[in-house]
Amino acid sequence: MRTNIQQIADLEAEQLNQRTLAERIGDRLIAWAGTGTFAVLHVLWFGSWILVNTVGIPGLPRFDPYPFQLLTMIVSLEAIFITIGVLISQNRMARQADRRAHLDLQINLLAEQESTATLRLLGEIAERLGIHPETAAKTEQAALEASTDIKDLVTELDQKLP
């Protein structure tokens, strides 16, 4: 089990090391933007901006009067860059999820092939020992011993799933 855990940890580390510069920047941006500190700083920043430009603070000029066009532009640009960061991170995570799903499928197919081979071997042993299953069990055993055709399964799933 520890070997499996280490292999998974190694795969994860490899994935992180293979990120492009844009993916690394996107991940860092999203990690920062998703914090409480980021939210609090924005509340303070917006509150200060609005306070300075509406009520006024002695010694500070009102540089962006209502309707706060400069603030709107800055916030819009920030939103664009955060959105780009989120999309980059989501694309990377989707590729990683697809890779894991393909690995999962491959392992499941190998396990199915091993189970089928084990059932066939068990059937041969039973036959040599003169053990004969009932007709219903024999039919079920034959179905389990048959190789699984992935294309047939996919076709059947496509037909039956909504």
C-alpha atoms as one frame of an Amber mdcrd trajectory, in Angstrom:
protein
   0.000   0.000   0.000   2.821   2.425   0.808   4.278   1.757  -2.637   0.944
   2.732  -4.216   0.789   5.898  -2.143   4.332   6.810  -3.159   3.569   6.158
  -6.823   0.520   8.407  -6.639   2.529  11.109  -4.845   5.225  10.838  -7.534
   2.624  11.172 -10.308   1.146  14.252  -8.628   4.591  15.830  -8.207   5.380
  15.094 -11.858   2.125  16.768 -12.936   2.906  19.860 -10.864   6.421  20.073
 -12.285   5.138  19.842 -15.854   2.900  22.903 -15.566   3.607  25.713 -17.994
   4.524  29.185 -16.758   0.967  30.381 -17.503  -0.455  27.463 -15.479   1.858
  28.206 -12.543   0.892  31.890 -12.596  -2.802  30.986 -12.913  -2.599  28.563
  -9.996  -0.859  31.124  -7.783  -3.303  33.865  -8.767  -6.286  31.672  -7.970
  -4.714  30.452  -4.730  -4.296  34.094  -3.627  -7.654  35.312  -4.942  -9.443
  32.525  -3.101  -8.309  33.596   0.369 -10.072  35.496   3.097  -7.171  37.952
   3.167  -7.831  38.802  -0.479 -11.517  39.431   0.289 -10.765  41.595   3.329
  -8.180  43.631   1.413 -10.730  44.250  -1.331 -13.391  45.356   1.131 -10.894
  47.764   2.695  -9.668  48.951  -0.721 -13.177  49.542  -2.128 -14.348  51.131
   1.101 -11.362  53.485   1.216 -11.709  54.362  -2.476 -15.400  55.188  -2.081
 -14.797  57.087   1.166 -12.001  59.207  -0.354 -14.039  59.972  -3.472 -17.414
  60.703  -1.858 -17.040  62.050   1.661 -13.487  63.140   1.141 -10.515  62.986
   3.442  -8.566  66.132   4.285  -5.334  66.260   2.317  -6.478  63.691  -0.285
  -8.003  64.904  -3.545 -11.142  63.298  -4.958  -9.469  61.658  -7.933 -12.359
  59.409  -9.051 -15.737  61.020  -8.313 -18.994  59.081  -8.461 -19.743  56.897
 -10.560 -16.124  55.789  -9.954 -15.108  55.161 -13.559 -11.443  54.525 -12.723
 -12.399  52.047  -9.996 -14.777  50.331 -12.423 -12.019  49.996 -15.015  -9.505
  48.647 -12.475 -11.993  46.137 -11.069 -12.948  45.046 -14.590  -9.324  44.460
 -15.525  -8.734  42.555 -12.304 -11.797  40.402 -13.003 -10.501  39.647 -16.503
  -7.126  38.485 -15.198  -8.642  36.441 -12.368 -11.043  34.817 -14.840  -8.171
  33.947 -17.166  -6.328  32.428 -14.202  -9.382  30.380 -13.242  -9.819  29.116
 -16.824  -6.146  28.149 -17.095  -6.344  26.265 -13.782  -9.607  24.564 -14.742
  -8.202  23.454 -18.096  -5.154  21.954 -16.378  -7.331  20.218 -13.782  -9.627
  18.863 -16.530  -6.626  17.397 -18.375  -5.422  15.864 -15.114  -8.895  14.420
 -14.382  -9.051  12.950 -17.897  -5.635  11.370 -17.407  -6.754   9.864 -14.098
  -9.958   8.554 -15.677  -7.965   6.886 -18.463  -5.629   5.341 -15.883  -8.635
   4.165 -13.862 -10.179   2.598 -16.954  -6.937   0.825 -17.851  -6.557  -0.583
 -14.326 -10.201  -1.704 -14.296  -9.791  -3.429 -17.653  -6.665  -5.216 -16.443
  -8.484  -6.311 -13.280 -11.379  -7.609 -15.391  -8.990  -9.567 -17.614  -7.257
 -11.044 -14.566 -10.619 -12.026 -13.026 -11.709 -13.668 -16.273  -8.443 -15.629
 -16.481  -8.839 -16.707 -12.837 -12.411 -17.899 -13.465 -11.302 -19.882 -16.508
  -8.498 -21.500 -14.524 -10.884 -22.306 -11.665 -13.311 -23.847 -14.149 -10.550
 -26.059 -15.578  -9.541 -27.158 -12.087 -13.171 -28.005 -11.219 -13.509 -29.961
 -14.456 -10.362 -32.018 -13.754 -11.613 -32.751 -10.242 -14.935 -33.885 -11.668
 -16.946 -31.086 -10.109 -19.795 -30.097 -12.413 -21.897 -27.038 -11.586 -25.674
 -26.912 -12.049 -26.963 -25.757 -15.438 -27.852 -22.229 -14.234 -24.492 -21.816
 -12.528 -22.746 -23.184 -15.619 -24.451 -20.574 -17.831 -23.510 -17.782 -15.429
 -19.953 -19.062 -15.163 -19.618 -19.162 -18.954 -20.813 -15.558 -19.179 -18.293
 -14.461 -16.560 -15.466 -16.368 -18.254 -16.158 -14.664 -21.592 -13.957 -11.721
 -22.550 -15.589  -8.329 -22.165 -15.953  -6.398 -25.401 -15.481  -2.736 -24.482
 -16.996  -1.436 -27.733 -20.156  -3.466 -27.163 -20.434  -2.109 -23.619 -20.011
   1.483 -24.794 -22.632   0.997 -27.512 -25.080  -0.499 -25.013 -24.444   2.320
 -22.515 -24.950   4.953 -25.213 -28.276   3.359 -26.158 -29.597   3.006 -22.618
 -28.326   6.109 -20.830 -30.321   9.320 -21.157
